[in-house]
Amino acid sequence: MRTKLLLFIVLAVAASTIGAASAAGNSLRSTLTVRASNYGRILFDGRGFALYAFTRDPRGKSVCRGACATAWPPYLVTGKPRAATGVAVSRLGTIRRTDGKLQVTYGGRPLYYYIGDRKPGQVLCQNVNQFGGVWLVVRPSGGLVR
């Protein structure tokens, strides 16, 4: 009986630790930050991954789906995104994608990752023409880096 109680306590502590780590990871992922890069100060998620805008998107709407969204995954959140230092809260928002998921926007522009950026700080696909538009990193002002 003592062994079962001890096992239960160990499993409960492990579950709460995993839950807390997951919540911290989600919090980092949902935080928009500004960091230095080879293109000047640009937007990153809280884990340090660069964020891009697609010139084909009209303000407040994403047209990147299917193969486009595979190469350029949307920056999705499950709740309200957070703004770190340097991010204008007034420019931060979300849109609902056709699949019902929430995508983060900045200055009305939907934000995306590039699938090839594998490490924090990488910006491997700036100013690339794909899927009928150009992919550009975003300045804290909301302007695109050309």
N, C-alpha and C positions, 0 to 999 in steps of 0.2 A: 504494500500500500504506500509506504514512504517513497519507494522508487517511482511509482506512478505519479505521485504528487510532485516530486522533484523534476521528473520529465515534463510534466505539465507546466511548471514554473519556467523551466529552461525554454520550452517552445513559446510560451507567452512573451518572454523577454525578447527572444529572437524575432518574433513576429512584429513586436512594437518597434524594434530597432530597424527592421527592414522597411516598415511603414514610414518611419521618420526619415530614413535615407531616401526613400522614394519621393516623399513630400518635398524634401530639400532639393532633389533633382528636378522635380516639376517646377518648383519655385525659381530655380536658376534658369530653366528653359523658358519660362514665361516672362523673364525680365529682359527688357531691351536696354542695352548699354551702348556707350560710345567708347571706342578705342582707337589708338593710333594704328595706321597701316601704311603701306607704300603709296596709298592714294590719299593720305591725310587722315583726318579723324572721320570715321565712318561708323555705321550701326552694326552691332553684333548682338547675338543673344547672350544671356547670362553665362553660358558655358564658353563663350569666346568664338562662336562660329559666325562668320560673315553672313550678312543678309543682303539680298539683291532685290531690285525692282525690274519689272518687265515693261518696256515701253509700249507694248501692244495693249496692256491693260488700261481700260478707261478708269478714271478715278472711282474708287469705291466698288470695283468689280474685278474678279479674276477670270481671265479667259484661258488660263493654263490648266489643261486637263489631260488625262490619258498619258501618252508618251512624254508630253511636256512636263507634267507633274511628277513623272518618274525621274526625269533628269534634273528637274528644278522643284524639289518638294516644297510645298507651302509651309510657312512658319505658322504652325497650328498651336492653339492653346485650348484649355478646357474651361477657362474662366477669364476674368479681366487681366490683361497683361500689365506688368509693372514697369515703371520708368526708373532707371538708375540715373545717377548724376550725369548731366549733359544731354539728357533726352527731354524734349519738350512734351509734357503731359498733354497739352492741348492738341498735339499732332498724332498722338497715339490712339489707336482704335482697333476695331475688328469688323470683319464682314462675315456673313454666313455663306459658305460655299454651296454648290449644288448638292453635295453629299450631306449637308447639314452641319459640317464641322466649322469651327471658328478659325479664321485666318487673321493674323495680325496685320494692321495697316499702319503706315506712318505718312502723315500728310495726305491721307486718302489713297495712298499707293499700297497695294497688297505686297507683302514681303515673302521672300523665298530663300531657301538654301540652294547651293549647288552641290550635287551628289559627289563631285570629285574633291570637294574640300573635306579632307579626312581628319585634319587636326585643327585645334583652335588657332585662330590667327591667319589661316590660309585664305588667300583670295586668288583662286586659280582661273576664274572665268569672267573677268571684268571686261566689259565692252565687246561682248561676243554676240553675233547675230545668229539666233536660233529660233525656230518655231514662229517665224514671221515678225520678230521684234528683236530689240537689243536688250541685253541683260547688263545692268549697271549697279554698282554699289551706291549706297545712299548716305548723304551727309546729315549731320544733326539738324541742319536747317530744313531738311526735307528735299533739298536739291539732289539731283543725280550727278555722279562723277562721270564726266565725258572724257 
